[in-house]
Amino acid sequence: MTAEKNLGQFEEIVLLATLRLAGKGYGKTIREEVSEATGRDVSIGALYATLDRLERKGFIESRQGEATPERGGRAKRYFKVGGAGIAALNAMQAARNKLTSLKLSPAST
């Protein structure tokens, strides 16, 4: 993975939450998923900055939903994880598995 294609910790969490929502995730639901999984309160601004960054990296795709009266005529923006996002998550998982399988002796800590 090149440097611009690396995932930060929060990006990985947002990507996993988006994947879990299977194309039905939008700002509020992704935020709730991240907060529930991490116990962290996530600002909507930080979430959308991360979603935009992930989309620029080619890891997620977005589409506009229909405008709804409940939202004052505004449309929801739905996100789904693309193939590059799956590949990035798999690479992170493989690296994590490799590192956690190392045997550490008490002297090495």
C-alpha positions as CSV (number, residue, x, y, z in Angstrom):
1,M,0.0,0.0,0.0
2,T,1.3,3.4,-0.8
3,A,1.3,6.2,1.8
4,E,-1.8,7.9,0.4
5,K,-3.6,4.6,0.4
6,N,-2.8,3.7,4.1
7,L,-5.6,3.6,6.6
8,G,-5.4,5.5,9.9
9,Q,-7.1,4.0,12.9
10,F,-10.2,6.2,12.7
11,E,-10.4,5.7,8.9
12,E,-10.4,1.9,9.5
13,I,-13.1,2.1,12.1
14,V,-15.3,4.3,9.8
15,L,-14.6,1.9,6.9
16,L,-15.6,-1.1,8.9
17,A,-18.8,0.6,10.2
18,T,-19.7,1.5,6.6
19,L,-19.1,-2.0,5.4
20,R,-21.3,-3.3,8.2
21,L,-24.2,-1.2,7.1
22,A,-24.0,-2.8,3.6
23,G,-24.6,0.3,1.4
24,K,-27.4,1.6,3.6
25,G,-25.1,3.8,5.7
26,Y,-25.4,7.5,5.8
27,G,-23.9,10.1,8.2
28,K,-26.1,9.5,11.2
29,T,-26.1,5.6,11.0
30,I,-22.4,5.4,10.4
31,R,-21.8,7.8,13.3
32,E,-24.0,5.6,15.6
33,E,-22.3,2.4,14.5
34,V,-18.8,4.0,15.2
35,S,-20.0,5.3,18.6
36,E,-21.6,2.0,19.6
37,A,-18.5,0.0,18.6
38,T,-15.9,2.3,20.2
39,G,-17.7,4.0,23.0
40,R,-16.5,7.3,21.6
41,D,-18.6,10.3,20.8
42,V,-17.8,11.2,17.2
43,S,-18.5,14.7,15.8
44,I,-20.4,14.7,12.5
45,G,-17.7,17.0,11.1
46,A,-14.9,14.6,11.8
47,L,-17.0,11.8,10.4
48,Y,-17.8,13.6,7.1
49,A,-14.1,14.7,6.8
50,T,-13.1,11.0,7.1
51,L,-15.8,9.8,4.7
52,D,-14.7,12.4,2.1
53,R,-11.0,11.4,2.5
54,L,-11.9,7.7,2.2
55,E,-13.9,8.5,-1.0
56,R,-10.9,10.5,-2.4
57,K,-8.7,7.5,-1.7
58,G,-11.1,5.3,-3.7
59,F,-12.1,3.1,-0.7
60,I,-15.8,4.1,-0.6
61,E,-18.4,5.3,-3.0
62,S,-21.4,7.6,-2.3
63,R,-24.7,8.2,-3.9
64,Q,-27.5,10.7,-3.2
65,G,-30.8,9.2,-1.9
66,E,-34.2,10.8,-2.5
67,A,-35.2,14.0,-0.8
68,T,-37.5,13.5,2.1
69,P,-40.0,15.8,3.9
70,E,-38.6,14.6,7.3
71,R,-35.3,16.2,6.3
72,G,-36.7,19.4,5.0
73,G,-36.4,18.2,1.4
74,R,-32.7,17.3,1.7
75,A,-31.4,14.0,0.4
76,K,-29.3,11.6,2.4
77,R,-25.9,10.7,1.1
78,Y,-25.4,6.9,1.3
79,F,-21.9,5.3,1.4
80,K,-20.7,1.8,0.5
81,V,-17.3,0.2,0.6
82,G,-15.7,-0.5,-2.8
83,G,-13.2,-3.2,-3.8
84,A,-10.2,-1.0,-2.9
85,G,-11.7,-0.5,0.5
86,I,-12.1,-4.2,1.0
87,A,-8.5,-4.7,-0.1
88,A,-7.2,-2.0,2.3
89,L,-9.1,-3.7,5.2
90,N,-7.8,-7.1,4.3
91,A,-4.2,-5.7,4.2
92,M,-4.7,-4.1,7.6
93,Q,-6.1,-7.4,9.0
94,A,-3.2,-9.4,7.5
95,A,-0.6,-7.0,9.0
96,R,-2.4,-7.1,12.4
97,N,-2.5,-10.9,12.3
98,K,1.2,-11.1,11.5
99,L,2.1,-8.8,14.3
100,T,-0.1,-10.4,16.9
101,S,1.2,-13.9,16.1
102,L,4.7,-12.9,17.2
103,K,5.9,-14.6,20.3
104,L,7.3,-12.1,22.8
105,S,9.5,-13.2,25.7
106,P,9.4,-11.3,29.0
107,A,12.9,-10.0,28.3
108,S,11.8,-8.4,25.0
109,T,9.3,-6.1,26.7
